[in-house]
């Protein structure tokens, strides 16, 4: 089974669904509550509109990841990546590159 980044912490997991076993537990739910709403974390209507503008371009498979520079395959999940200070956007990135950058910033 392919490894995917957990939506809760970004660690790679082969677990079915979107979260690793830690994040799916009560501990993970409490951590999510402390993080705040998606709007409080910078995922508001502006973010959604910008992501929608990028979507058709990314789906061509010819857009490079803002973090690593590799192409984002047309059928692969992707993220609209914030700058490290979260004041703007870098552009589309692989979900793994985006999660890794977030993990580095958190530690």
LINWO-V973643 format. One record per pair of residues at least 24 apart in sequence whose ideal C-beta (glycine too) atoms are under 8 Angstrom apart, sorted by the first residue. I is the first residue (numbers start at 1). J is the second residue. D is the distance in Angstrom with one decimal. If there is no record, write none. Layout:
# LINWO-V973643
I_J_D ; I_J_D
This chain:
# LINWO-V973643
5_95_5.3 ; 5_96_5.2 ; 5_99_4.6 ; 6_99_8.0 ; 8_32_6.6 ; 9_99_8.0 ; 9_103_7.5 ; 10_96_7.7 ; 10_99_2.9 ; 10_100_6.6 ; 10_102_6.2 ; 10_103_5.1 ; 12_96_7.5 ; 42_82_6.1 ; 42_86_5.5 ; 47_80_6.5 ; 50_80_6.1 ; 50_89_6.5 ; 51_80_4.3 ; 54_80_6.2 ; 54_91_7.1 ; 54_92_5.3 ; 57_92_7.9 ; 58_92_5.1 ; 63_91_7.8 ; 63_92_5.4 ; 65_92_6.9 ; 65_93_4.6 ; 65_94_4.9 ; 65_97_5.4 ; 66_90_3.8 ; 66_91_4.1 ; 66_92_6.3 ; 66_93_4.7 ; 66_97_7.9 ; 67_93_4.6 ; 67_94_7.1 ; 67_97_3.7 ; 67_98_6.9 ; 67_100_7.8 ; 67_101_6.1 ; 68_93_7.6 ; 68_94_6.8 ; 68_97_5.2 ; 70_94_7.4
